[in-house]
């Protein structure tokens, strides 16, 4: 779908639509990107567009660009969505209810990083002092487009808390809360130092799981982007696809996209590959920011006991400690992360629904859901693996 629209530039800065980042200079875009958040870099988002990761899966770029005096001063990555795949804020039941009531839920507008449930900035700004103002202006324009195009809704997924507060301050947007599990570095000297702050039961469990992997003859290779060969990218992509095939899903990232990241963003890419008897049997793909390691995808060709934990948690925690990174975001879901030293953290999303009646019904649902999430987080406190009083870099915002 290619909506046609006459943009009214309005007051400065003027806001325009870019139906792809090929029309935006990399330098102009990247000077606005937070160095701890590689998913907003031009090479990542444009790579998704040109390497067939988006349109085949219902993501159509309609990015908003704010210009003042011809200079790019702000931007909002934005997509017209024909489904809810790859969002990780599940609104399938909303879509079903709206359509049963005679409405048309799709297409909708979504501000998110495709297939990447990672909290971070959603608005790029050239000057930090303008962040709140540009956030309001760009999302106000997105809300106008929702109404002009007759769409059911606009969604902002996994924004940082300051942006969520700005967006919900006007009273027209609804906030939804969720939970993820992140590991936090409390200044550990090494992995053994981290284990020392866990209680005895969990400390023994983690040691046993690592021993089981080593006893299976597994060797782990930790490869930064510049050291990854074409063959190793092929191995990673094959393993990545196998995960979707076992779960009756469809892989989104193409081999060409992965390889493009290795060439264009070598300092932001990390690959962990597991060999058994000389054969690659598992792999995990992560991305690195200035302070955070983001674990993204994994796959295996055969079952090796605890290999998932080793590649996605223990080896990446070890990497964070060795390189002085403050946090490991290992992706969505997964209560099993709690027992392995990960802390529960709140996530949020913001939603604009055009139909007043539908908005009221969803608001009621979100109120009840928020109570349940608060209760769930309180229950998790009783299951912390950390010794009482031990240092733990995690906090629940």
C-alpha positions in Angstrom: 0.0 0.0 0.0 1.3 3.5 -0.9 -0.9 6.1 0.7 -1.1 9.4 -1.2 -1.0 12.5 1.0 -0.5 16.2 0.6 1.8 17.3 3.5 1.2 20.6 5.1 4.6 21.7 6.4 3.1 23.9 9.0 5.4 25.7 11.5 9.1 25.1 11.6 10.4 22.5 11.5 8.7 21.1 8.4 7.7 17.4 8.6 7.8 15.2 5.5 7.4 11.5 4.8 10.3 9.3 3.6 9.1 6.0 2.1 12.6 4.6 2.7 15.9 5.7 4.1 17.6 5.6 0.7 16.7 9.3 0.3 18.3 10.2 3.6 22.1 10.7 3.9 23.7 8.3 6.3 25.7 11.0 7.9 22.7 13.2 8.5 20.8 10.4 10.1 23.6 8.8 12.2 24.6 12.0 13.9 21.3 11.9 15.7 21.7 8.3 16.9 22.4 7.3 20.5 25.7 5.4 20.4 24.3 2.8 22.8 21.4 1.9 20.4 22.7 0.4 17.2 19.2 -0.5 15.9 18.5 3.1 14.9 21.6 3.4 12.8 21.0 4.1 9.1 22.8 0.9 8.0 20.5 -1.2 10.2 17.2 0.3 9.2 18.1 0.8 5.6 19.6 -2.7 5.5 16.2 -4.1 6.5 14.6 -2.2 3.6 17.0 -3.1 0.8 17.6 -6.7 1.8 14.0 -7.9 1.7 13.3 -8.1 5.4 10.3 -5.7 5.6 7.8 -5.6 2.7 7.4 -9.4 2.4 6.3 -9.4 6.0 4.0 -6.4 5.9 6.2 -3.5 7.0 6.0 -0.5 4.7 8.3 2.4 5.7 6.7 5.9 6.0 9.3 7.5 8.2 8.8 11.1 9.3 11.6 13.6 8.9 11.7 17.0 10.6 13.8 19.7 8.8 14.6 23.3 9.7 16.3 25.4 7.1 16.8 22.4 5.0 18.7 20.6 7.7 17.5 17.3 9.3 16.8 18.0 12.9 14.6 15.1 13.9 13.2 11.8 12.6 10.7 9.2 13.6 11.0 5.7 12.2 7.5 4.7 11.2 5.8 1.9 9.4 2.5 1.1 7.9 1.7 -2.4 9.1 -0.6 -4.9 7.4 -0.4 -7.3 10.4 1.1 -7.6 13.9 4.0 -9.9 13.1 7.4 -9.0 14.5 6.2 -6.4 17.1 6.3 -8.4 20.4 3.5 -6.3 21.9 0.7 -8.6 21.2 -2.5 -6.9 20.0 -4.0 -9.8 17.9 -6.9 -10.0 20.3 -7.5 -6.3 19.8 -7.6 -6.7 16.1 -10.0 -9.7 16.3 -12.4 -7.8 18.6 -12.3 -4.6 16.5 -13.0 -6.6 13.3 -15.8 -8.6 15.0 -17.4 -5.2 15.8 -17.3 -4.3 12.1 -14.1 -2.3 12.1 -10.9 -2.7 10.1 -7.9 -2.9 12.3 -5.3 -3.2 9.5 -3.4 -1.4 8.2 -2.1 0.5 11.2 0.8 2.8 12.0 3.7 1.5 14.1 6.8 3.2 15.4 9.2 0.4 16.3 12.4 -1.3 15.4 11.2 -4.2 13.2 11.5 -7.7 14.8 13.4 -6.1 17.7 11.7 -5.8 21.1 14.4 -3.6 22.6 13.6 -0.5 24.6 15.3 2.6 23.3 14.8 6.0 21.7 12.1 6.3 19.1 12.7 9.9 18.1 16.0 11.0 16.7 17.0 14.6 17.4 20.0 16.7 16.4 19.9 18.7 19.7 19.0 17.0 22.9 17.3 20.1 24.3 14.6 19.7 21.5 13.8 16.1 22.3 10.5 16.6 24.1 9.3 19.2 21.6 10.2 17.1 18.6 8.7 14.0 20.2 5.4 15.8 20.5 5.5 17.3 17.0 6.5 14.1 15.2 3.9 11.9 17.0 1.3 14.6 16.5 2.0 14.3 12.8 1.8 10.6 13.0 -1.6 10.8 14.8 -2.8 13.2 12.0 -1.8 10.6 9.4 -3.7 7.9 11.3 -6.8 10.0 11.0 -6.2 11.3 7.4 -5.6 7.8 6.1 -8.6 6.4 8.1 -6.4 3.9 10.0 -7.6 2.3 13.2 -4.5 3.0 15.3 -1.0 4.3 15.9 1.4 2.4 18.2 4.8 3.2 19.7 6.6 0.1 20.9 9.3 -0.1 23.5 10.0 3.6 24.0 12.1 4.9 26.8 10.2 6.1 29.8 10.8 9.8 29.3 9.3 9.6 25.8 6.4 7.5 27.0 5.6 10.2 29.7 5.7 12.9 27.0 3.4 10.9 24.7 0.8 10.0 27.3 0.8 13.5 28.9 -1.8 14.8 26.5 -4.4 12.2 27.6 -5.2 10.8 24.2 -2.7 7.9 24.2 -2.9 4.7 26.3 0.1 3.1 28.0 0.7 -0.6 28.1 3.2 -2.2 30.4 5.2 -5.4 30.0 8.1 -7.3 31.6 11.5 -8.4 30.3 14.6 -9.8 32.1 18.0 -8.0 31.8 21.3 -8.7 33.4 23.1 -5.8 35.1 26.8 -5.5 35.7 27.6 -4.5 39.3 31.3 -4.1 38.6 32.1 -7.8 38.6 35.8 -8.7 38.0 35.0 -11.9 36.2 32.2 -14.6 35.9 33.3 -16.2 39.2 32.8 -12.9 40.9 29.3 -12.7 39.5 28.6 -16.2 40.7 29.7 -15.3 44.2 26.7 -12.9 44.7 24.2 -15.7 43.9 22.8 -17.9 46.6 24.3 -21.4 46.9 21.6 -23.3 45.0 21.7 -21.0 41.9 25.5 -20.7 42.0 25.7 -24.5 41.8 23.1 -24.7 39.1 25.0 -22.3 36.8 28.3 -24.0 37.3 26.7 -27.4 36.6 25.1 -26.1 33.4 28.4 -24.7 32.1 30.2 -28.0 33.0 27.6 -30.0 31.1 28.3 -27.9 27.9 32.1 -28.3 28.3 31.8 -32.0 28.9 30.0 -32.3 25.6 33.1 -31.3 23.8 31.7 -27.8 22.9 34.1 -25.0 22.0 32.8 -21.5 21.9 34.1 -18.9 19.4 33.3 -15.2 20.2 33.7 -13.2 17.0 33.3 -9.4 16.5 31.9 -8.3 13.2 35.1 -7.7 11.4 36.3 -11.2 12.2 33.2 -13.0 10.8 33.8 -14.8 7.5 31.2 -15.3 4.8 31.0 -18.9 5.7 30.3 -18.1 9.3 27.5 -15.7 8.4 26.0 -18.5 6.3 26.2 -20.9 9.3 24.6 -18.3 11.6 21.8 -17.7 9.1 21.1 -21.4 8.7 20.9 -21.8 12.4 18.7 -18.7 12.8 16.3 -20.1 10.2 16.2 -23.5 11.9 14.7 -21.9 15.0 11.8 -20.5 13.1 11.3 -23.8 11.2 11.0 -25.8 14.4 8.4 -23.3 15.8 6.4 -23.1 12.6 7.5 -19.6 12.0 9.0 -17.6 9.2 12.5 -16.1 9.4 12.6 -12.3 8.8 16.3 -11.5 8.4 18.0 -12.5 5.2 21.5 -13.7 4.8 22.3 -10.6 2.8 21.1 -8.4 5.7 23.3 -10.2 8.2 26.3 -9.9 5.9 25.6 -6.2 5.3 25.7 -5.6 9.1 29.1 -7.3 9.3 30.4 -5.0 6.5 28.8 -1.7 7.5 28.6 -2.1 11.4 31.5 -4.4 12.4 31.9 -2.8 15.8 28.3 -3.3 16.6 28.0 -7.0 15.7 29.0 -10.0 17.8 28.6 -13.7 16.9 29.0 -16.6 19.2 29.4 -20.0 17.5 29.6 -23.4 19.2 31.7 -26.2 17.7 31.4 -29.9 18.6 33.9 -32.3 17.1 34.8 -29.6 14.5 31.3 -29.0 13.4 29.2 -25.8 14.1 26.2 -27.0 16.1 24.9 -23.7 17.6 25.2 -19.9 17.2 23.9 -16.7 18.8 23.8 -13.2 17.3 24.2 -10.1 19.4 24.6 -6.4 18.8 26.7 -4.1 20.9 26.1 -0.5 21.9 28.4 1.8 23.9 27.2 0.4 27.3 24.9 -2.5 26.4 25.0 -5.9 24.7 21.8 -6.9 23.0 21.3 -10.6 22.5 19.0 -11.1 19.6 18.8 -14.5 17.9 20.1 -18.0 18.3 19.8 -21.4 16.7 21.2 -25.0 16.8 21.5 -27.9 14.5 21.2 -30.6 17.2 20.2 -30.8 20.9 23.1 -30.1 23.3 22.1 -29.9 26.9 22.3 -26.3 28.2 23.8 -24.9 25.0 21.2 -22.2 24.7 22.0 -21.0 28.2 25.8 -21.0 27.5 25.6 -19.1 24.2 22.8 -16.6 25.0 23.4 -16.0 28.7 26.7 -17.2 30.2 29.1 -16.4 27.4 27.5 -13.1 26.8 27.5 -12.2 30.5 31.2 -13.1 30.5 31.7 -10.8 27.4 30.0 -7.9 29.2 32.2 -8.3 32.2 35.4 -8.6 30.2 34.5 -5.5 28.1 33.1 -3.4 30.9 29.5 -3.2 29.5 26.9 -2.3 32.0 23.9 -4.4 30.8 22.8 -7.4 28.8 19.4 -7.3 27.2 18.8 -10.8 26.1 15.4 -10.3 24.4 11.8 -10.7 25.2 10.1 -13.2 27.5 11.8 -16.0 29.4 11.1 -16.4 33.1 14.0 -18.9 33.1 16.4 -15.9 32.9 15.5 -15.0 36.5 17.2 -18.0 37.9 20.3 -17.1 35.9 20.9 -13.7 37.4 18.6 -11.6 35.2 16.4 -8.9 36.8 12.8 -8.2 35.9 12.4 -4.8 34.2 9.3 -2.9 33.1 8.7 -2.2 29.4 6.0 -0.1 27.9 4.2 0.8 24.7 1.9 3.7 23.8 -1.2 3.4 21.7 -3.6 5.8 20.0 -7.0 4.3 18.9 -9.1 6.3 16.6 -12.5 4.9 17.6 -13.7 6.3 21.0 -15.6 3.2 22.0 -12.8 0.8 21.1 -10.4 3.1 23.0 -12.5 2.8 26.1 -12.7 -1.0 25.9 -8.9 -1.2 25.5 -8.3 1.3 28.3 -10.3 -0.9 30.6 -8.3 -4.0 29.6 -5.0 -2.2 30.1 -6.0 -1.1 33.6 -6.7 -4.7 34.6 -3.6 -5.9 32.8 -1.4 -3.4 34.6 -2.7 -4.6 38.0 -1.8 -8.2 37.0 1.7 -7.1 35.9 2.3 -5.3 39.2 1.2 -8.3 41.1 3.4 -10.6 39.0 6.5 -8.4 39.6 5.9 -8.5 43.3 5.8 -12.3 43.2 9.1 -12.4 41.4 10.9 -10.7 44.3 10.5 -13.9 46.3 12.4 -15.8 43.6 15.5 -13.7 43.2 18.7 -15.8 42.9 20.8 -13.2 44.6 22.0 -13.5 48.2 20.3 -11.1 50.5 22.3 -7.9 50.6 24.6 -9.0 47.7 25.5 -6.3 45.1 23.2 -6.5 42.1 23.3 -3.9 39.4 19.6 -4.5 38.5 16.7 -2.2 39.5 13.0 -2.3 38.7 12.0 1.1 37.3 
